[in-house]
Structures are given as C-alpha cells and as structure tokens.
Amino acid sequence: MSRWVTALVAAGVRLTGGITPGTVFMPFHFAGAAANLLTHVALDIADVDVGENIGAKLQIDQANADKRIAQAKAEERRAMAIELEQEMRARVVEAEAEVPRAMAEAFRQGNLGIMDYYRMKNVQADTEMRESIAGASEEPPGTQRK
C-alpha cells in the first residue's frame, strides 16, 4: 500500500554547475528543513535493513584462524628452544664431569703442580663468595657447592 505525504519545505537555493541540470540536491541531515519528508517511506535509507555483514564476518574468521596458526608456530618454536636449552645444559654437565679427569691426567703428566691446584681452588672459592654476596640464587648447571 502506497502512502503519499504532502509536505512543505522552505530552504535557500544555490545554483552551481556541479549538479546535472533539472536535479535538486538537499542533504537529509539539513536541520533547517526536513528533506526526508519529500521522499517516499520505501526510499528512506533510515529504514533500510542492511542485514549481516558477511564480508566482515569472513575477515574476522580468517584473522582468528591466522592468529591460531601463529600461536601454534610460536609454541612450536618455544618447545624447540626449551629442547635446545636442555641439550646445551646436558653438554655443560658432561664437560664439567671431564674436568676432574683432565686435572688428574695433568697431575700424572706433570703439567699441573700442587700450587696450580690450590690457586684454582682459591679462584673457585672466591667466585662462590662473590656469588653469595651478590645474591646469585640460581646455580649454574652441574656445579656442586661444598
């Protein structure tokens, strides 16, 4: 059912060359005149239902999928870093285990004297004292305090 409305709108006019001849332009938000009274209700954009924005929804879904992929890759890199750190700590422990053997061999071959040994022990004690004063809470892997 069509509804016709008769309305009177008073507004100033300005002629320009930017509008097609025979055309009248008036913004709908013009407060001084209710231009939307001149249009049919079916053409009023205030009543148009645009529905769901499918494109935006797809973009959100894609962004969420990309985020999950990035998080999975980050977790994989984190796991690899932890594995590498554990491997490196194991190598340090193995290397530290070789030190007493190497010192014993150096003693046997005469390359390390008793004073060299005491100097090394003094350096170790000094290092431990400095670490305890500095408040170093975490021991390096493989070290043993006596």
KOLTI-856363 format. One record per atom (N, C-alpha, C): residue in three letters; x, z, y. Coordinates in steps of 0.001 Angstrom, whole numbers, plus 524288, in hexadecimal, padded with zeros to 5 digits. Last residue first. Example, Ala and Ser with C-alpha at 12.3 -4.5 7.8 and 13.67 -1.06 7.14 Angstrom:
SER8323281BA87F736/SER8356681BE47FBDC/SER8326481EBE8001E/ALA8338681E787E9C6/ALA8300C81E787EE6C/ALA8339081E787F31C/
//
This chain:
LYS939478BC697961B/LYS93AE18C0E2792DE/LYS93AE88C5C479629/ARG9317F8B10279569/ARG933938B55B79893/ARG934F18B9D7794EC/GLN9330F8A4187927B/GLN931F98A9387904D/GLN9348D8AD4A793B2/THR92D3B8979F79460/THR930E989BBE79601/THR92F388A0E0793A2/GLY925D58902F79189/GLY92A4E890E878E14/GLY92E0D8952578FBC/PRO921ED88C6B79E56/PRO9211588C34798A8/PRO9262688CFF795B3/PRO923968960C7A851/PRO92466890B67A66F/PRO923D6890AC7A082/GLU9196889EEF7AB5E/GLU91E7389E007A8F4/GLU91F04898427A79D/GLU913318A2377B6CA/GLU9130D89EE27B224/GLU9188F89DD87B040/SER915308A8327BF7B/SER911DA8AA547BB66/SER912108A7297B662/ALA91E5B8AC297C7FD/ALA91D288A7B57C49B/ALA91A318A9C37BFEC/GLY921598B3087CFB4/GLY91C158B36D7CD83/GLY91A948AEC37CA46/ALA92AFB8B4147D39D/ALA927A98B0137D613/ALA922208B03B7D3FC/ILE92ECB8BB4F7CC9E/ILE92E1F8BCDA7D216/ILE92A698B9157D4D4/SER92F418B5267C39E/SER92BD18B9C17C3A6/SER92AE88BBA77C937/GLU9367C8AD8C7C6B7/GLU931258ABFD7C565/GLU92D6F8B0A37C584/ARG93F6A8B3DF7C7F3/ARG93D3A8B10D7CC7B/ARG937968AF5F7CB7A/MET940D68B7087BD7F/MET93FDD8BADF7C19B/MET93D5E8B8407C65D/GLU942D58AD707B887/GLU93E3B8B0857B701/GLU93CD68B4807BB33/THR94C418AADE7BD8F/THR947A88A7757BE1B/THR942B08AA6A7BCC1/ASP952A28B2E27B9E7/ASP951B98B2567BF8A/ASP94CD68AF047C082/ALA952A88B0937AF49/ALA950718B58C7B113/ALA94F268B5427B6E6/GLN957CA8A6CA7AF8F/GLN952808A7417AD6F/GLN94FDA8AC407AF58/VAL961658A9B97B3AF/VAL95E248A6017B693/VAL9587F8A6547B4AF/ASN964E88B00A7AB6F/ASN964368B24B7B0A4/ASN960B08AEC57B3FE/LYS965CC8A8CB7A372/LYS961F98ACF17A2D9/LYS960D78AF817A826/MET96E328A3037A7AD/MET969278A07A7A6C6/MET964D28A48D7A642/ARG9760B8AAA87A784/ARG9746C8A8497AC87/ARG96F078A5B87AC01/TYR976DE8AC3079CB8/TYR974FA8B06A7A00E/TYR973308AE687A56D/TYR97AC58A245799B2/TYR975D88A42E7978E/TYR973878A86E79B0F/ASP9843F8A23079EC5/ASP9805689E217A00F/ASP97AEE89FEF79E43/MET988E88AA427996F/MET987C48AAFB79EFE/MET983D08A6DE7A0D5/ILE98A4D8A5E778F88/ILE986CA8AA5679013/ILE985538AB45795C7/GLY98A25897BF7908B/GLY98C8E89CE178FD7/GLY9888C8A12C790B9/LEU988B588BE978ABD/LEU985E188FD878DB3/LEU9884E8951E78C7A/ASN98E91885C878460/ASN98D198838B78971/ASN98A338876E78CF2/GLY990E78889977A4D/GLY9943E88A9A77E79/GLY992F88885A783D5/GLN98A7E8864E7724D/GLN98E5688249773B5/GLN991EE884177781C/ARG9843088F32771FB/ARG9876E88DDA76D72/ARG98BC288A0276EDD/PHE97F3488E6C77BCC/PHE98298892E077A94/PHE986518918E77629/ALA979768853F77A20/ALA97D768854877E3B/ALA98133889E177D73/GLU972BF888BF7724A/GLU9767A884867711D/GLU97ADF8846B77524/ALA96D0B88FF07781A/ALA9700F891A677385/ALA9743588D9E77216/MET9685C8894677F61/MET96C0D88D4D78124/MET96F7588F3277C96/ALA9620B88352778DD/ALA96638880B777BC6/ALA96A46884AA77DB2/ARG95B4B88B2377565/ARG95E89888437719D/ARG96329885AB7745E/PRO9566688E2D77ED0/PRO959B1891E677BE4/PRO95D3A88F34777EA/VAL9517A884117817A/VAL9558088689784BE/VAL958C088A7F781AA/GLU94945880B677B6D/GLU94E6D87E8C77A35/GLU952CA8815977D36/ALA94090884C878000/ALA94214886D777AE2/ALA947848850177958/GLU93F6F87E9278894/GLU94142883E978964/GLU942EF886677843E/ALA93B8687593783BF/ALA940A38756278647/ALA942D287AE17871C/GLU931C38794478048/GLU935A48774677C83/GLU93B1B8774977EE1/VAL92D4C87B9978A02/VAL92E0C87FC678626/VAL9322087E177821B/VAL92CD68718078E2F/VAL92FF587588790C9/VAL93120879F078CF9/ARG925E386CB87874B/ARG92B4B86AC87878E/ARG92EDE86ECE78A1E/ALA91CD787235789B5/ALA91F06872987846C/ALA924B3870C478462/ARG91B3386EC9793E1/ARG91C6387452792F6/ARG91ED48751078D8E/MET918D386457791C2/MET91D978658C794B8/MET91F2786B4879403/GLU90F5C8659278C7B/GLU913CA86314789DA/GLU918EB8647378C95/GLN9094E869E57944F/GLN90A5186CE578F8B/GLN90EFF86AB178C91/GLU909298617379B55/GLU90B708666C79CE6/GLU90CC5869BB79820/LEU903D885A0079563/LEU9094085905796E4/LEU90BF785E1B79875/GLU8F9FF85EEA794BC/GLU8FCF085DC078FF5/GLU902B885CE479131/ILE8F74085EED79F49/ILE8F7DC863E779C82/ILE8FB168631D7978E/ALA8F69B8542A7A100/ALA8FA6B857467A3EA/ALA8FB6A85C827A13F/MET8EE4F8518179A78/MET8F37A84F407996E/MET8F7B58526979C36/ALA8E64E856EF79F68/ALA8E7B68585079A0B/ALA8ED2685645798B5/ARG8E61C8515E7A8E6/ARG8E73C856F87A8DD/ARG8E905858AA7A371/ARG8E2FC8477A7A59A/ARG8E82F848227A7F4/ARG8E9D884DDD7A7F6/GLU8D8E284A2B7A221/GLU8DCB3847FC79E6E/GLU8E2428489F7A089/GLU8D46884D327AB7F/GLU8D4ED851127A74B/GLU8D8E684F367A337/ALA8D481843937B09F/ALA8D77B847F97B2C6/ALA8D85C84C297AE9C/LYS8CDA883DEC7AA4C/LYS8D32183C467AAAB/LYS8D688840AC7ACCE/ALA8C47F843977AC45/ALA8C688843467A6F1/ALA8CC4B841AD7A6FC/GLN8C342841C17B6F5/GLN8C40F847187B514/GLN8C651847147AF93/ALA8C195836F57B6E6/ALA8C62B839167B998/ALA8C75483EA37B7C6/ILE8B811836AE7B177/ILE8BCAD8340B7AF4C/ILE8C1A1836437B1BB/ARG8B1A383C127B877/ARG8B28083E367B339/ARG8B75083BC07B0AA/LYS8B219835207C102/LYS8B40B83A757C193/LYS8B53083CD97BC3A/ASP8AD1682C5E7BCE4/ASP8B29682BFA7BE86/ASP8B50C831667BEF8/ALA8A315830C77BBB6/ALA8A5F182EF17B71E/ALA8ABCB82E877B854/ASN8A096832A07C633/ASN8A0E78370B7C287/ASN8A3EF8358B7BD9C/ALA8A0858285E7C9EB/ALA8A44382C1F7CC18/ALA8A4E3830CE7C876/GLN8981B824667C422/GLN89D59822367C363/GLN8A17A825FF7C568/ASP88FE682A787C842/ASP8911982AB97C2AC/ASP8969E828B47C18B/ILE89054827137D2AC/ILE8914482C947D16E/ILE892C082D277CBB1/GLN88DAC81C957D158/GLN892C881DF27D385/GLN89429823A17D25B/LEU8838781D987CD87/LEU8878E81B437CA2D/LEU88D0381C987CC29/LYS87ECF821D57D66F/LYS87ED6824D67D18B/LYS8830C822C07CDDB/ALA87FDC819A37DD68/ALA8829581E8B7DE7F/ALA882F2821D97D989/GLY8794A8123F7D85A/GLY87EDB811247D950/GLY881F7816187DA3C/ILE86F70816F57D88C/ILE8720B8161A7D38A/ILE877E9815287D44C/ASN868A981EDB7DF3B/ASN86D2E81B987E078/ASN8708081B0D7DB82/GLU85AF981E777DD64/GLU86000820BA7DBF3/GLU8646281CD97DD27/GLY852FC81B127E892/GLY853F781C3E7E30D/GLY8595281E897E23B/VAL84F6A818DF7F23E/VAL853D3815C37F066/VAL85520816E67EABC/ASP84383817947F784/ASP8462F81AA97F389/ASP84A88817507F141/VAL83F81817298048E/VAL841C48143180040/VAL84499817EC7FC91/ASP83BC081BA280D79/ASP838C781C7E808B1/ASP83B08819AA803F6/ALA842248184B8154B/ALA8421081DE881444/ALA83F3581F1B80F33/ILE8404C80DEE816BE/ILE8449580F5F81336/ILE844CF815348122B/ASP83466807E88168A/ASP8373080C44818EB/ASP83B5E80E398151D/LEU82E26800AD811F9/LEU833437FEE2813C0/LEU83694803438160A/ALA824E38059580FF1/ALA827C88038880B76/ALA82D43801CE80CF8/VAL8210A8077581A05/VAL822E880BD2816DC/VAL8263B809E981249/HIS8255B7FE4B823A9/HIS821BB7FF9981F79/HIS82423803F181C2F/THR828F1801D2830D7/THR829CE7FF5B82BC9/THR825B680123827E1/LEU8275B8077D8399E/LEU82643801E9839F2/LEU826D37FF2A834AF/LEU82AD38115083810/LEU8252B810A683811/LEU823B480ADF83826/ASN8355C810CB83974/ASN833818106E83417/ASN82D8881025833BF/ALA836DF81282843F6/ALA836E780D1E8421F/ALA834DE80CAA83C8D/ALA8335E81A4684C8A/ALA832D381A8F846E2/ALA8326C8151C8449B/ALA83C4B81CBE8567F/ALA837EF8197D854AC/ALA837D28199684EBD/GLY8446C8238D8585F/GLY840A88229085C8B/GLY83BFE81F5785AD3/ALA84B1E823A984FE0/ALA8479F8281D850AE/ALA8435C82702854B4/PHE84E3881AC78469A/PHE84DA981B2D84C44/PHE8498881F4B84D85/HIS84F5C8187883C66/HIS8508281DD383DF5/HIS8500A81EA2843D6/PHE84DB380E1083B28/PHE8498F811978397D/PHE84A8E8173083B3A/PRO8511F8054D84571/PRO852AD808E884152/PRO84E4280CB684014/MET84C4D7F8D7846EB/MET84BC47FE26848EB/MET84D53801CE84483/PHE84BC97EBA984A2E/PHE84E9B7EFBB8474E/PHE84DAD7F4EC849FB/VAL8453C7DFF68484A/VAL8456D7E4CE84B42/VAL8482A7E8D3847DC/THR846EC7D23984925/THR8477F7D71184627/THR847BF7DBB3849E5/GLY847557C93184E9B/GLY842567CA6F84C38/GLY842747CF7D84912/PRO854A17C63D84B93/PRO8501A7C57C84F04/PRO84B047C67484C0F/THR85C7C7D05B8462E/THR85A097CB3C84564/THR8554E7CAB9848F6/ILE865387D6FC84E9F/ILE860AC7D72C84B27/ILE85E607D1B284AC9/GLY86CE87D6098561D/GLY86E7B7D777850D8/GLY86A0A7D78884CEF/GLY86A737D4AA86047/GLY86B1D7CFDF85D3A/GLY86C6D7D10085793/THR860297DCED86509/THR8659F7DBCF863B9/THR865DA7D6C28609D/LEU858397E46386D2C/LEU858FF7DF4986AB5/LEU85ED07DE65869D8/ARG851F47F00986B77/ARG856C87EDA486D56/ARG8577D7E89186A58/VAL847B17F8A486EF0/VAL849647F3E886C47/VAL84E6D7F1FF86EC4/GLY8420A8054786C16/GLY844C28019886F7D/GLY846C67FCFF86C4E/ALA8355D807D586684/ALA83B158081F86666/ALA83D558043C86A3C/ALA82A5580CDB860AB/ALA82C7F80B2A865A9/ALA8326580BEB86572/VAL82130809AA85740/VAL8267580BAC8581C/VAL828688097C85D37/LEU815F080C02850C1/LEU817F380A3E855C3/LEU81D2D80CD98568D/ALA80FDD807B484521/ALA8132080B5484809/ALA814F2808CF84D09/THR807CC8076583A72/THR808828055A83FB4/THR80B9980963842BE/VAL809DD8047F82D79/VAL80A158088083189/VAL80ACE805BE836B9/TRP80446801C68216C/TRP806097FFBD8266E/TRP805C08041282A6C/ARG806F68018081445/ARG80559804D581897/ARG80799802AC81D9F/SER802997FC868082E/SER805A97FBD180CE6/SER803817FF2F81143/MET8034A800007FB73/MET800008000080000/MET8037480000804C6/
//
